[in-house]
Amino acid sequence: MRTLKAARIILKSGFSTFNCIVKNISASGAKLTGDNFLELPDEFDLLLDGGKKVHCVVRWRKISEIGVEFA
């Protein structure tokens, strides 16, 4: 489903966070946009609008977009 919602990428148990936009989301994953995803780790937590936190595994990446699968 196409959507544009703010979210936060959470690294290292909350010690580092990054803003991003959820561009598309489904039950199994999402497409995220942001400033620079090239050095983002292959796994992280994503805090969605409304407080739901999901663990993500990166399936593909570009400089300003990544596709993640919810784990």
C-alpha positions in Angstrom: 0.0 0.0 0.0 1.4 3.4 -0.9 1.8 5.6 2.1 4.0 8.5 3.3 4.5 8.4 7.1 7.3 9.4 9.3 9.3 6.7 11.1 12.5 6.2 13.0 15.3 3.7 12.4 16.7 2.5 15.7 20.3 1.2 16.0 22.3 -0.2 18.9 19.3 -0.6 21.3 18.2 3.0 20.9 21.5 4.7 21.2 21.4 5.9 17.6 18.2 6.9 15.6 17.6 8.2 12.2 14.4 9.8 10.7 13.0 8.2 7.5 9.8 8.1 5.5 7.8 5.0 4.9 6.9 5.2 1.2 5.2 1.8 0.8 4.3 -0.8 3.4 2.8 -4.3 3.5 2.4 -7.1 6.0 5.9 -8.4 5.1 8.0 -5.3 4.5 8.4 -1.7 3.5 10.2 0.8 1.2 11.9 3.6 3.2 13.3 6.8 2.0 15.9 9.0 3.7 19.2 10.9 3.4 21.8 8.2 3.1 21.3 4.5 3.7 24.6 3.2 2.2 26.2 2.7 5.7 23.1 1.5 7.5 23.5 -2.0 8.9 21.7 -5.0 7.3 19.4 -5.3 10.3 17.7 -2.7 12.6 14.5 -1.9 14.4 11.9 0.5 12.9 9.6 2.6 15.0 6.4 3.2 13.1 3.9 5.9 13.5 1.7 4.9 16.5 4.6 3.4 18.5 4.8 -0.1 16.8 8.3 -1.4 16.6 9.4 -4.0 14.0 12.7 -5.7 13.3 13.8 -5.2 9.7 16.3 -7.0 7.4 17.5 -5.0 4.4 16.8 -6.8 1.1 18.0 -4.0 -1.3 19.4 -0.5 -1.0 20.2 2.7 -2.9 21.6 5.9 -1.5 18.3 7.3 -0.4 16.0 4.2 -0.5 15.9 0.8 1.1 13.6 -2.2 0.8 13.2 -4.1 4.1 11.5 -7.3 5.1 9.9 -7.5 8.5 11.5 -10.3 10.6 
